[in-house]
Amino acid sequence: MLDEALVKYNLVMPQLGVLRIVNEAGRVSQQDIGDFVVIDKASMVKFIDQLEKLKLVSRKSHETDRRIKLISLTASCHCP
């Protein structure tokens, strides 16, 4: 049922998990999210790309290590 509800938002379950983690953490590295939800790097990039396209998250380089991508919710993401 949840999968069906997510379809109207163009989301899949793993993306919902990503949004929950970012909502709780505030700002978290892409690698840490992948480690937490046990998603490989390629899939994580795909999920984050889609969330960015939907304007739900933003991805920025870390201040001191540009290899690290930090993920945060956007103002248009109305997560509780």
Biopython code that builds the backbone (N, CA, C, O; Angstrom):
import numpy as np
from Bio.PDB.StructureBuilder import StructureBuilder

atoms = [
    (1, "MET", "N", (0.800, -1.184, 0.000)),
    (1, "MET", "CA", (0.000, 0.000, 0.000)),
    (1, "MET", "C", (0.858, 1.270, 0.000)),
    (1, "MET", "O", (0.560, 2.246, -0.688)),
    (2, "LEU", "N", (1.922, 1.223, 0.786)),
    (2, "LEU", "CA", (2.806, 2.385, 0.849)),
    (2, "LEU", "C", (3.460, 2.641, -0.505)),
    (2, "LEU", "O", (3.588, 3.786, -0.938)),
    (3, "ASP", "N", (3.874, 1.554, -1.171)),
    (3, "ASP", "CA", (4.465, 1.710, -2.506)),
    (3, "ASP", "C", (3.505, 2.416, -3.454)),
    (3, "ASP", "O", (3.914, 3.273, -4.236)),
    (4, "GLU", "N", (2.242, 2.059, -3.383)),
    (4, "GLU", "CA", (1.236, 2.688, -4.244)),
    (4, "GLU", "C", (1.080, 4.173, -3.914)),
    (4, "GLU", "O", (0.939, 5.001, -4.814)),
    (5, "ALA", "N", (1.104, 4.503, -2.631)),
    (5, "ALA", "CA", (0.974, 5.905, -2.215)),
    (5, "ALA", "C", (2.176, 6.726, -2.676)),
    (5, "ALA", "O", (2.030, 7.895, -3.033)),
    (6, "LEU", "N", (3.371, 6.114, -2.669)),
    (6, "LEU", "CA", (4.580, 6.825, -3.073)),
    (6, "LEU", "C", (4.628, 7.099, -4.574)),
    (6, "LEU", "O", (5.265, 8.057, -5.010)),
    (7, "VAL", "N", (3.961, 6.267, -5.361)),
    (7, "VAL", "CA", (3.975, 6.416, -6.821)),
    (7, "VAL", "C", (3.489, 7.802, -7.235)),
    (7, "VAL", "O", (4.045, 8.394, -8.161)),
    (8, "LYS", "N", (2.471, 8.327, -6.573)),
    (8, "LYS", "CA", (1.957, 9.643, -6.982)),
    (8, "LYS", "C", (2.953, 10.766, -6.714)),
    (8, "LYS", "O", (2.808, 11.866, -7.249)),
    (9, "TYR", "N", (3.966, 10.494, -5.886)),
    (9, "TYR", "CA", (5.024, 11.476, -5.622)),
    (9, "TYR", "C", (6.315, 11.147, -6.375)),
    (9, "TYR", "O", (7.337, 11.806, -6.184)),
    (10, "ASN", "N", (6.260, 10.124, -7.231)),
    (10, "ASN", "CA", (7.431, 9.653, -7.986)),
    (10, "ASN", "C", (8.564, 9.205, -7.073)),
    (10, "ASN", "O", (9.737, 9.437, -7.364)),
    (11, "LEU", "N", (8.203, 8.558, -5.960)),
    (11, "LEU", "CA", (9.185, 8.069, -4.999)),
    (11, "LEU", "C", (9.091, 6.560, -4.856)),
    (11, "LEU", "O", (8.061, 5.955, -5.156)),
    (12, "VAL", "N", (10.191, 5.958, -4.391)),
    (12, "VAL", "CA", (10.221, 4.542, -4.036)),
    (12, "VAL", "C", (10.644, 4.438, -2.581)),
    (12, "VAL", "O", (11.177, 5.393, -2.017)),
    (13, "MET", "N", (10.410, 3.279, -1.971)),
    (13, "MET", "CA", (10.673, 3.090, -0.547)),
    (13, "MET", "C", (12.083, 3.514, -0.106)),
    (13, "MET", "O", (12.209, 4.200, 0.908)),
    (14, "PRO", "N", (13.142, 3.133, -0.827)),
    (14, "PRO", "CA", (14.469, 3.555, -0.371)),
    (14, "PRO", "C", (14.617, 5.084, -0.290)),
    (14, "PRO", "O", (15.319, 5.596, 0.582)),
    (15, "GLN", "N", (13.962, 5.798, -1.192)),
    (15, "GLN", "CA", (14.034, 7.258, -1.156)),
    (15, "GLN", "C", (13.318, 7.797, 0.082)),
    (15, "GLN", "O", (13.749, 8.791, 0.667)),
    (16, "LEU", "N", (12.248, 7.156, 0.471)),
    (16, "LEU", "CA", (11.555, 7.555, 1.692)),
    (16, "LEU", "C", (12.479, 7.370, 2.894)),
    (16, "LEU", "O", (12.501, 8.201, 3.801)),
    (17, "GLY", "N", (13.235, 6.282, 2.894)),
    (17, "GLY", "CA", (14.218, 6.051, 3.952)),
    (17, "GLY", "C", (15.289, 7.124, 3.969)),
    (17, "GLY", "O", (15.691, 7.588, 5.036)),
    (18, "VAL", "N", (15.756, 7.525, 2.787)),
    (18, "VAL", "CA", (16.754, 8.582, 2.678)),
    (18, "VAL", "C", (16.196, 9.886, 3.239)),
    (18, "VAL", "O", (16.875, 10.577, 3.999)),
    (19, "LEU", "N", (14.967, 10.224, 2.870)),
    (19, "LEU", "CA", (14.350, 11.458, 3.367)),
    (19, "LEU", "C", (14.220, 11.435, 4.891)),
    (19, "LEU", "O", (14.433, 12.451, 5.552)),
    (20, "ARG", "N", (13.875, 10.292, 5.434)),
    (20, "ARG", "CA", (13.735, 10.174, 6.892)),
    (20, "ARG", "C", (15.069, 10.402, 7.590)),
    (20, "ARG", "O", (15.138, 11.120, 8.587)),
    (21, "ILE", "N", (16.117, 9.797, 7.071)),
    (21, "ILE", "CA", (17.448, 9.956, 7.671)),
    (21, "ILE", "C", (17.886, 11.410, 7.611)),
    (21, "ILE", "O", (18.363, 11.957, 8.605)),
    (22, "VAL", "N", (17.727, 12.041, 6.454)),
    (22, "VAL", "CA", (18.146, 13.440, 6.299)),
    (22, "VAL", "C", (17.294, 14.346, 7.191)),
    (22, "VAL", "O", (17.801, 15.308, 7.768)),
    (23, "ASN", "N", (16.016, 14.041, 7.302)),
    (23, "ASN", "CA", (15.137, 14.823, 8.168)),
    (23, "ASN", "C", (15.613, 14.762, 9.620)),
    (23, "ASN", "O", (15.624, 15.778, 10.315)),
    (24, "GLU", "N", (16.000, 13.586, 10.069)),
    (24, "GLU", "CA", (16.451, 13.412, 11.448)),
    (24, "GLU", "C", (17.846, 13.987, 11.682)),
    (24, "GLU", "O", (18.124, 14.542, 12.745)),
    (25, "ALA", "N", (18.717, 13.854, 10.691)),
    (25, "ALA", "CA", (20.110, 14.292, 10.853)),
    (25, "ALA", "C", (20.309, 15.774, 10.544)),
    (25, "ALA", "O", (21.229, 16.399, 11.071)),
    (26, "GLY", "N", (19.472, 16.325, 9.712)),
    (26, "GLY", "CA", (19.630, 17.717, 9.305)),
    (26, "GLY", "C", (20.501, 17.847, 8.073)),
    (26, "GLY", "O", (20.063, 18.380, 7.053)),
    (27, "ARG", "N", (21.705, 17.375, 8.155)),
    (27, "ARG", "CA", (22.649, 17.374, 7.030)),
    (27, "ARG", "C", (23.555, 16.178, 7.233)),
    (27, "ARG", "O", (24.161, 16.024, 8.294)),
    (28, "VAL", "N", (23.650, 15.341, 6.233)),
    (28, "VAL", "CA", (24.387, 14.089, 6.385)),
    (28, "VAL", "C", (25.074, 13.755, 5.067)),
    (28, "VAL", "O", (24.598, 14.118, 3.991)),
    (29, "SER", "N", (26.185, 13.065, 5.170)),
    (29, "SER", "CA", (26.916, 12.720, 3.948)),
    (29, "SER", "C", (26.194, 11.611, 3.190)),
    (29, "SER", "O", (25.542, 10.744, 3.773)),
    (30, "GLN", "N", (26.334, 11.672, 1.897)),
    (30, "GLN", "CA", (25.747, 10.674, 1.018)),
    (30, "GLN", "C", (26.254, 9.285, 1.393)),
    (30, "GLN", "O", (25.488, 8.321, 1.384)),
    (31, "GLN", "N", (27.539, 9.179, 1.722)),
    (31, "GLN", "CA", (28.140, 7.904, 2.107)),
    (31, "GLN", "C", (27.513, 7.370, 3.395)),
    (31, "GLN", "O", (27.219, 6.178, 3.489)),
    (32, "ASP", "N", (27.307, 8.234, 4.379)),
    (32, "ASP", "CA", (26.716, 7.799, 5.644)),
    (32, "ASP", "C", (25.289, 7.303, 5.446)),
    (32, "ASP", "O", (24.876, 6.330, 6.076)),
    (33, "ILE", "N", (24.539, 7.962, 4.581)),
    (33, "ILE", "CA", (23.177, 7.506, 4.287)),
    (33, "ILE", "C", (23.230, 6.109, 3.680)),
    (33, "ILE", "O", (22.502, 5.212, 4.105)),
    (34, "GLY", "N", (24.088, 5.932, 2.691)),
    (34, "GLY", "CA", (24.220, 4.633, 2.032)),
    (34, "GLY", "C", (24.619, 3.540, 2.992)),
    (34, "GLY", "O", (24.101, 2.425, 2.919)),
    (35, "ASP", "N", (25.543, 3.848, 3.899)),
    (35, "ASP", "CA", (25.968, 2.869, 4.899)),
    (35, "ASP", "C", (24.815, 2.504, 5.829)),
    (35, "ASP", "O", (24.638, 1.337, 6.180)),
    (36, "PHE", "N", (24.036, 3.503, 6.223)),
    (36, "PHE", "CA", (22.946, 3.283, 7.169)),
    (36, "PHE", "C", (21.830, 2.439, 6.565)),
    (36, "PHE", "O", (21.326, 1.521, 7.212)),
    (37, "VAL", "N", (21.447, 2.741, 5.343)),
    (37, "VAL", "CA", (20.353, 2.000, 4.715)),
    (37, "VAL", "C", (20.847, 0.831, 3.857)),
    (37, "VAL", "O", (20.049, 0.149, 3.215)),
    (38, "VAL", "N", (22.144, 0.606, 3.848)),
    (38, "VAL", "CA", (22.788, -0.489, 3.114)),
    (38, "VAL", "C", (22.394, -0.463, 1.639)),
    (38, "VAL", "O", (21.815, -1.409, 1.105)),
    (39, "ILE", "N", (22.733, 0.658, 1.006)),
    (39, "ILE", "CA", (22.513, 0.834, -0.426)),
    (39, "ILE", "C", (23.875, 1.080, -1.077)),
    (39, "ILE", "O", (24.681, 1.858, -0.566)),
    (40, "ASP", "N", (24.124, 0.416, -2.203)),
    (40, "ASP", "CA", (25.401, 0.606, -2.886)),
    (40, "ASP", "C", (25.500, 2.032, -3.437)),
    (40, "ASP", "O", (24.492, 2.719, -3.602)),
    (41, "LYS", "N", (26.725, 2.459, -3.715)),
    (41, "LYS", "CA", (26.983, 3.839, -4.152)),
    (41, "LYS", "C", (26.205, 4.221, -5.404)),
    (41, "LYS", "O", (25.634, 5.310, -5.474)),
    (42, "ALA", "N", (26.179, 3.336, -6.385)),
    (42, "ALA", "CA", (25.495, 3.652, -7.647)),
    (42, "ALA", "C", (24.004, 3.882, -7.423)),
    (42, "ALA", "O", (23.432, 4.825, -7.970)),
    (43, "SER", "N", (23.380, 3.031, -6.629)),
    (43, "SER", "CA", (21.953, 3.191, -6.343)),
    (43, "SER", "C", (21.711, 4.452, -5.530)),
    (43, "SER", "O", (20.733, 5.163, -5.763)),
    (44, "MET", "N", (22.595, 4.738, -4.576)),
    (44, "MET", "CA", (22.434, 5.928, -3.742)),
    (44, "MET", "C", (22.481, 7.183, -4.604)),
    (44, "MET", "O", (21.668, 8.088, -4.421)),
    (45, "VAL", "N", (23.412, 7.246, -5.529)),
    (45, "VAL", "CA", (23.512, 8.402, -6.429)),
    (45, "VAL", "C", (22.221, 8.549, -7.233)),
    (45, "VAL", "O", (21.713, 9.659, -7.395)),
    (46, "LYS", "N", (21.697, 7.446, -7.731)),
    (46, "LYS", "CA", (20.458, 7.464, -8.507)),
    (46, "LYS", "C", (19.294, 7.978, -7.656)),
    (46, "LYS", "O", (18.512, 8.812, -8.113)),
    (47, "PHE", "N", (19.180, 7.485, -6.431)),
    (47, "PHE", "CA", (18.093, 7.920, -5.545)),
    (47, "PHE", "C", (18.213, 9.401, -5.209)),
    (47, "PHE", "O", (17.219, 10.127, -5.239)),
    (48, "ILE", "N", (19.419, 9.851, -4.892)),
    (48, "ILE", "CA", (19.631, 11.259, -4.542)),
    (48, "ILE", "C", (19.391, 12.152, -5.770)),
    (48, "ILE", "O", (18.806, 13.228, -5.650)),
    (49, "ASP", "N", (19.843, 11.704, -6.942)),
    (49, "ASP", "CA", (19.597, 12.470, -8.171)),
    (49, "ASP", "C", (18.098, 12.715, -8.364)),
    (49, "ASP", "O", (17.680, 13.830, -8.675)),
    (50, "GLN", "N", (17.302, 11.675, -8.179)),
    (50, "GLN", "CA", (15.852, 11.815, -8.354)),
    (50, "GLN", "C", (15.264, 12.740, -7.282)),
    (50, "GLN", "O", (14.390, 13.552, -7.583)),
    (51, "LEU", "N", (15.732, 12.624, -6.040)),
    (51, "LEU", "CA", (15.240, 13.505, -4.977)),
    (51, "LEU", "C", (15.618, 14.953, -5.252)),
    (51, "LEU", "O", (14.854, 15.866, -4.940)),
    (52, "GLU", "N", (16.798, 15.168, -5.836)),
    (52, "GLU", "CA", (17.205, 16.527, -6.232)),
    (52, "GLU", "C", (16.311, 17.046, -7.356)),
    (52, "GLU", "O", (15.889, 18.202, -7.341)),
    (53, "LYS", "N", (16.032, 16.189, -8.317)),
    (53, "LYS", "CA", (15.177, 16.578, -9.444)),
    (53, "LYS", "C", (13.782, 16.971, -8.947)),
    (53, "LYS", "O", (13.157, 17.876, -9.499)),
    (54, "LEU", "N", (13.300, 16.292, -7.911)),
    (54, "LEU", "CA", (12.001, 16.607, -7.322)),
    (54, "LEU", "C", (12.081, 17.796, -6.354)),
    (54, "LEU", "O", (11.076, 18.208, -5.774)),
    (55, "LYS", "N", (13.292, 18.337, -6.192)),
    (55, "LYS", "CA", (13.553, 19.491, -5.316)),
    (55, "LYS", "C", (13.233, 19.203, -3.846)),
    (55, "LYS", "O", (12.768, 20.074, -3.111)),
    (56, "LEU", "N", (13.498, 17.944, -3.437)),
    (56, "LEU", "CA", (13.276, 17.555, -2.048)),
    (56, "LEU", "C", (14.555, 17.628, -1.224)),
    (56, "LEU", "O", (14.506, 17.852, -0.014)),
    (57, "VAL", "N", (15.701, 17.438, -1.878)),
    (57, "VAL", "CA", (16.991, 17.525, -1.188)),
    (57, "VAL", "C", (17.958, 18.359, -2.020)),
    (57, "VAL", "O", (17.776, 18.557, -3.222)),
    (58, "SER", "N", (18.986, 18.836, -1.338)),
    (58, "SER", "CA", (20.089, 19.488, -2.047)),
    (58, "SER", "C", (21.370, 18.756, -1.683)),
    (58, "SER", "O", (21.498, 18.193, -0.596)),
    (59, "ARG", "N", (22.311, 18.775, -2.614)),
    (59, "ARG", "CA", (23.590, 18.087, -2.430)),
    (59, "ARG", "C", (24.685, 19.125, -2.608)),
    (59, "ARG", "O", (24.773, 19.787, -3.642)),
    (60, "LYS", "N", (25.516, 19.257, -1.584)),
    (60, "LYS", "CA", (26.622, 20.220, -1.641)),
    (60, "LYS", "C", (27.902, 19.545, -1.213)),
    (60, "LYS", "O", (27.887, 18.569, -0.464)),
    (61, "SER", "N", (29.017, 20.075, -1.696)),
    (61, "SER", "CA", (30.318, 19.551, -1.284)),
    (61, "SER", "C", (30.627, 19.974, 0.141)),
    (61, "SER", "O", (30.251, 21.061, 0.581)),
    (62, "HIS", "N", (31.313, 19.106, 0.847)),
    (62, "HIS", "CA", (31.771, 19.392, 2.203)),
    (62, "HIS", "C", (32.717, 20.589, 2.155)),
    (62, "HIS", "O", (33.409, 20.802, 1.159)),
    (63, "GLU", "N", (32.742, 21.364, 3.229)),
    (63, "GLU", "CA", (33.560, 22.580, 3.264)),
    (63, "GLU", "C", (35.057, 22.309, 3.098)),
    (63, "GLU", "O", (35.757, 23.084, 2.446)),
    (64, "THR", "N", (35.547, 21.216, 3.683)),
    (64, "THR", "CA", (36.989, 20.953, 3.634)),
    (64, "THR", "C", (37.372, 19.749, 2.774)),
    (64, "THR", "O", (38.538, 19.608, 2.405)),
    (65, "ASP", "N", (36.419, 18.885, 2.450)),
    (65, "ASP", "CA", (36.709, 17.706, 1.638)),
    (65, "ASP", "C", (35.660, 17.624, 0.531)),
    (65, "ASP", "O", (34.551, 17.136, 0.750)),
    (66, "ARG", "N", (36.016, 18.098, -0.642)),
    (66, "ARG", "CA", (35.056, 18.201, -1.748)),
    (66, "ARG", "C", (34.598, 16.841, -2.262)),
    (66, "ARG", "O", (33.642, 16.765, -3.034)),
    (67, "ARG", "N", (35.265, 15.766, -1.845)),
    (67, "ARG", "CA", (34.819, 14.424, -2.243)),
    (67, "ARG", "C", (33.560, 14.011, -1.494)),
    (67, "ARG", "O", (32.804, 13.160, -1.965)),
    (68, "ILE", "N", (33.333, 14.608, -0.334)),
    (68, "ILE", "CA", (32.167, 14.295, 0.488)),
    (68, "ILE", "C", (30.999, 15.154, 0.039)),
    (68, "ILE", "O", (31.109, 16.377, -0.045)),
    (69, "LYS", "N", (29.882, 14.503, -0.248)),
    (69, "LYS", "CA", (28.660, 15.207, -0.642)),
    (69, "LYS", "C", (27.691, 15.195, 0.535)),
    (69, "LYS", "O", (27.320, 14.139, 1.047)),
    (70, "LEU", "N", (27.291, 16.398, 0.953)),
    (70, "LEU", "CA", (26.366, 16.538, 2.068)),
    (70, "LEU", "C", (24.952, 16.739, 1.541)),
    (70, "LEU", "O", (24.714, 17.546, 0.642)),
    (71, "ILE", "N", (24.029, 15.997, 2.112)),
    (71, "ILE", "CA", (22.643, 16.020, 1.676)),
    (71, "ILE", "C", (21.802, 16.697, 2.758)),
    (71, "ILE", "O", (21.946, 16.401, 3.944)),
    (72, "SER", "N", (20.928, 17.604, 2.337)),
    (72, "SER", "CA", (20.004, 18.243, 3.278)),
    (72, "SER", "C", (18.665, 18.429, 2.585)),
    (72, "SER", "O", (18.578, 18.453, 1.357)),
    (73, "LEU", "N", (17.618, 18.562, 3.402)),
    (73, "LEU", "CA", (16.282, 18.795, 2.849)),
    (73, "LEU", "C", (16.172, 20.214, 2.333)),
    (73, "LEU", "O", (16.814, 21.126, 2.854)),
    (74, "THR", "N", (15.374, 20.393, 1.330)),
    (74, "THR", "CA", (15.101, 21.730, 0.818)),
    (74, "THR", "C", (13.872, 22.296, 1.532)),
    (74, "THR", "O", (13.158, 21.573, 2.228)),
    (75, "ALA", "N", (13.641, 23.564, 1.356)),
    (75, "ALA", "CA", (12.472, 24.206, 1.954)),
    (75, "ALA", "C", (11.180, 23.635, 1.385)),
    (75, "ALA", "O", (10.148, 23.657, 2.055)),
    (76, "SER", "N", (11.224, 23.122, 0.152)),
    (76, "SER", "CA", (10.010, 22.583, -0.463)),
    (76, "SER", "C", (9.664, 21.170, 0.011)),
    (76, "SER", "O", (8.602, 20.648, -0.326)),
    (77, "CYS", "N", (10.550, 20.554, 0.787)),
    (77, "CYS", "CA", (10.270, 19.226, 1.346)),
    (77, "CYS", "C", (9.558, 19.427, 2.672)),
    (77, "CYS", "O", (10.150, 19.925, 3.630)),
    (78, "HIS", "N", (8.318, 19.050, 2.730)),
    (78, "HIS", "CA", (7.492, 19.277, 3.922)),
    (78, "HIS", "C", (7.467, 18.021, 4.787)),
    (78, "HIS", "O", (6.412, 17.423, 4.995)),
    (79, "CYS", "N", (8.626, 17.629, 5.285)),
    (79, "CYS", "CA", (8.706, 16.463, 6.157)),
    (79, "CYS", "C", (8.418, 16.891, 7.590)),
    (79, "CYS", "O", (8.883, 17.946, 8.022)),
    (80, "PRO", "N", (7.661, 16.094, 8.332)),
    (80, "PRO", "CA", (7.343, 16.463, 9.723)),
    (80, "PRO", "C", (8.550, 16.425, 10.633)),
    (80, "PRO", "O", (8.433, 16.710, 11.825)),
]
sb = StructureBuilder()
sb.init_structure("model")
sb.init_model(0)
sb.init_chain("A")
sb.init_seg("    ")
for serial, (resi, resn, name, xyz) in enumerate(atoms, 1):
    if name == "N":
        sb.init_residue(resn, " ", resi, " ")
    sb.init_atom(name, np.array(xyz, "f"), 0.0, 1.0, " ", f" {name:<3s}", serial, name[0])
structure = sb.get_structure()
